[in-house]
Amino acid sequence: MSFSHPVKIEGKRSSGRYTVSFTLGESESTLIFNKINTSWGSFYYDDKEDALHVTVKNQALEKSMEFKVTIEREALQIAAFRNDFRTTRPCYDFIQAANWCTANNVELEQALAWIDRGTYFRVMGEKNYQALSTKARCS
């Protein structure tokens, strides 16, 4: 199993590439995420390479054990915007980023900076209804 971005597995932070195995208990089982991800089966298992243990309650299922994986969507999106804005971008990219921030009520100060850049940036800035109404929502 592999995660390209940080995730939470049953509330515990993790990222990377793992072999997943488990130990069954009477009422709970333990999922084991091991850093050795190139081996087949448990023949080369080494508990010193375990990255994460997650306990889940046993339940009657038809196919496989369930566990919850969540992402920090807002943080990932803001990081992507910041990375994208390290180069010249059209004004609409900044307006879109600011709109996303206001719609999700996150990083409103950053949204205001982005909308200012998209609106007032030298040649590429656009002072149109979309930009100005986005700025009003950021303020």
C-alpha distance (Angstrom), angle and dihedral (degrees) to the residues before:
residue distance angle dihedral
M1 . . .
S2 3.77 . .
F3 3.79 135.3 .
S4 3.80 119.2 -164.5
H5 3.82 91.8 -165.7
P6 3.78 133.4 32.8
V7 3.79 112.8 -78.5
K8 3.77 138.2 174.1
I9 3.78 117.2 -120.5
E10 3.80 108.7 -160.6
G11 3.81 86.9 -22.0
K12 3.84 96.6 -49.5
R13 3.81 119.0 115.1
S14 3.78 118.5 -117.9
S15 3.79 143.4 150.2
G16 3.76 135.3 174.4
R17 3.77 138.8 54.6
Y18 3.80 122.3 -46.1
T19 3.75 148.3 172.1
V20 3.79 107.8 -127.2
S21 3.78 122.7 -147.5
F22 3.78 134.4 153.1
T23 3.76 144.9 -149.8
L24 3.78 117.1 -141.1
G25 3.77 121.5 -133.6
E26 3.77 130.7 -176.9
S27 3.82 97.1 -100.1
E28 3.82 101.8 0.0
S29 3.78 135.0 34.8
T30 3.78 131.3 -156.8
L31 3.79 122.6 -130.1
I32 3.79 112.1 -151.2
F33 3.79 120.4 -155.0
N34 3.81 107.4 -163.6
K35 3.83 125.6 -168.8
I36 3.81 92.9 -137.6
N37 3.79 99.2 90.6
T38 3.78 102.7 157.1
S39 3.81 98.9 68.8
W40 3.77 126.7 89.4
G41 3.77 119.1 -126.6
S42 3.78 126.4 -19.9
F43 3.82 96.1 -57.9
Y44 3.81 92.6 104.1
Y45 3.79 98.3 33.9
D46 3.80 114.0 143.6
D47 3.80 116.6 -178.8
K48 3.82 89.8 -153.2
E49 3.81 86.3 71.4
D50 3.81 94.3 55.6
A51 3.79 111.1 127.8
L52 3.78 99.9 -177.8
H53 3.81 141.5 5.5
V54 3.80 118.0 -159.4
T55 3.79 124.9 -173.5
V56 3.80 118.4 -146.4
K57 3.78 131.2 -179.8
N58 3.79 115.0 -109.7
Q59 3.79 116.1 -115.8
A60 3.77 135.9 170.6
L61 3.81 107.0 -92.3
E62 3.77 132.9 165.4
K63 3.81 99.1 -140.2
S64 3.81 120.8 8.5
M65 3.78 148.3 -11.9
E66 3.80 115.3 -78.4
F67 3.80 125.2 -135.7
K68 3.77 133.0 163.9
V69 3.81 122.6 -113.0
T70 3.81 117.7 -175.2
I71 3.78 133.7 178.6
E72 3.77 131.4 -151.4
R73 3.78 92.4 -119.1
E74 3.78 97.1 178.2
A75 3.81 94.3 50.4
L76 3.81 91.8 47.3
Q77 3.81 92.5 49.7
I78 3.81 93.9 47.8
A79 3.82 89.7 49.0
A80 3.82 89.5 50.6
F81 3.81 91.6 50.5
R82 3.81 91.4 48.9
N83 3.79 91.0 49.3
D84 3.82 92.4 48.0
F85 3.79 91.7 49.4
R86 3.80 93.8 60.0
T87 3.77 87.4 91.2
T88 3.78 137.8 40.8
R89 3.78 110.8 -63.6
P90 3.79 132.8 174.7
C91 3.80 115.8 -97.9
Y92 3.79 91.5 -111.7
D93 3.82 90.6 65.8
F94 3.80 89.4 60.0
I95 3.80 91.6 45.6
Q96 3.80 90.4 49.7
A97 3.82 91.9 49.5
A98 3.80 91.6 49.4
N99 3.82 90.5 47.9
W100 3.81 90.2 51.4
C101 3.81 90.7 51.3
T102 3.80 93.5 50.2
A103 3.81 92.7 45.1
N104 3.82 89.6 52.8
N105 3.82 95.5 36.0
V106 3.81 93.4 -127.1
E107 3.81 133.9 128.0
L108 3.80 93.6 0.3
E109 3.83 93.2 168.0
Q110 3.81 89.0 53.4
A111 3.80 89.1 46.6
L112 3.79 89.7 54.6
A113 3.82 90.6 51.6
W114 3.81 90.6 49.3
I115 3.79 94.0 48.2
D116 3.81 90.0 49.1
R117 3.78 89.0 52.0
G118 3.80 91.7 48.3
T119 3.78 93.0 45.7
Y120 3.79 105.1 38.6
F121 3.82 104.5 24.7
R122 3.80 108.2 129.5
V123 3.79 111.4 -101.1
M124 3.80 99.2 -6.5
G125 3.81 100.5 49.5
E126 3.79 118.9 112.6
K127 3.80 122.2 -153.0
N128 3.77 97.8 -166.4
Y129 3.79 135.8 132.0
Q130 3.81 94.2 -90.2
A131 3.81 93.4 51.0
L132 3.79 95.6 44.1
S133 3.80 95.4 45.0
T134 3.82 89.2 49.7
K135 3.79 89.1 51.2
A136 3.79 89.9 52.1
R137 3.82 90.3 54.1
C138 3.84 90.8 49.6
S139 3.80 94.2 51.7
